[in-house]
Amino acid sequence: MRQSKALSMISLATKAGKTVSGEFATEKEVKTGRAVLVIVADDASDNTKKKFNNMCDFYKVPIYFYSDKDTLGHAMGKEFRATLAVLDEGFAKGIRKHLETERESLAD
């Protein structure tokens, strides 16, 4: 399987210090208005997915459910991560573009 461009962008954003991960940090950044994009692992608990879906809906932050905890954590150079927030508009735009492209190619 080839490396996902979205995961590469997440990795770059993390190296640039433009992401936070983990439920507590992600929630804090959404509520303070710094989060530009939230990504939740597909294999996160239903409770976590619902919580972040509702929170992002309320605070008008785009949310994507993508990949799994191990893959997201690996892209960030950490242990498994269920949630992450992107804090930079440019990175968020690039990641969203790649997520949409991947979603479309899966639908074909």
NORLINQUI-V245200 format. One record per residue. N is the residue number from 1. SS is DSSP state (A for helix, B for strand, O for the rest). OMEGA is omega as a letter, one per 20 degrees, with the letter a starting at -180 (none if undefined). D_FIRST is the distance of its C-alpha to the first C-alpha in Angstrom with 2 decimals. Layout:
N:SS:OMEGA:D_FIRST / N:SS:OMEGA:D_FIRST
This chain:
1:O:a:0.00 / 2:O:a:3.79 / 3:O:r:6.59 / 4:O:r:8.67 / 5:A:r:12.06 / 6:A:r:13.94 / 7:A:r:12.85 / 8:A:r:13.83 / 9:A:r:17.06 / 10:A:r:17.71 / 11:A:r:17.43 / 12:A:r:19.86 / 13:A:r:22.15 / 14:A:r:22.36 / 15:A:r:23.30 / 16:O:r:25.87 / 17:O:a:27.30 / 18:O:r:26.70 / 19:B:r:25.06 / 20:B:a:26.46 / 21:B:a:24.86 / 22:O:a:26.32 / 23:A:a:28.47 / 24:A:a:31.75 / 25:A:r:30.73 / 26:A:r:28.76 / 27:A:a:31.78 / 28:A:a:34.18 / 29:A:r:32.49 / 30:A:a:32.37 / 31:A:r:36.03 / 32:A:r:37.18 / 33:O:r:35.58 / 34:O:a:33.36 / 35:O:r:30.01 / 36:O:a:28.71 / 37:B:r:25.51 / 38:B:r:24.49 / 39:B:r:21.09 / 40:B:r:21.24 / 41:O:r:18.52 / 42:O:a:18.19 / 43:O:r:19.22 / 44:O:a:22.25 / 45:O:r:25.58 / 46:A:r:27.27 / 47:A:r:30.05 / 48:A:r:27.90 / 49:A:a:26.26 / 50:A:a:29.77 / 51:A:a:31.34 / 52:A:r:29.01 / 53:A:r:28.98 / 54:A:a:32.79 / 55:A:a:33.10 / 56:A:r:30.92 / 57:A:a:32.81 / 58:A:a:36.09 / 59:A:r:35.30 / 60:O:r:33.57 / 61:O:r:30.26 / 62:B:a:27.10 / 63:B:r:24.76 / 64:B:r:21.18 / 65:B:a:19.62 / 66:O:r:15.95 / 67:O:r:13.20 / 68:O:a:14.80 / 69:A:a:17.28 / 70:A:a:15.35 / 71:A:r:12.55 / 72:A:r:15.45 / 73:A:a:17.52 / 74:A:r:15.07 / 75:A:a:14.77 / 76:O:a:18.56 / 77:O:a:19.02 / 78:O:r:20.76 / 79:O:a:20.78 / 80:O:a:19.45 / 81:O:r:20.73 / 82:O:a:21.59 / 83:B:r:23.00 / 84:B:r:23.10 / 85:B:r:25.29 / 86:B:a:24.93 / 87:O:a:28.40 / 88:O:a:28.12 / 89:A:a:28.52 / 90:A:r:26.66 / 91:A:a:23.49 / 92:A:a:23.77 / 93:A:r:24.15 / 94:A:r:21.04 / 95:A:r:18.89 / 96:A:r:20.49 / 97:A:a:19.88 / 98:A:r:16.09 / 99:A:r:16.18 / 100:A:r:18.37 / 101:A:r:16.29 / 102:A:r:13.21 / 103:A:r:15.81 / 104:A:a:17.34 / 105:A:r:14.34 / 106:A:a:13.82 / 107:A:a:17.55 / 108:O:none:17.66
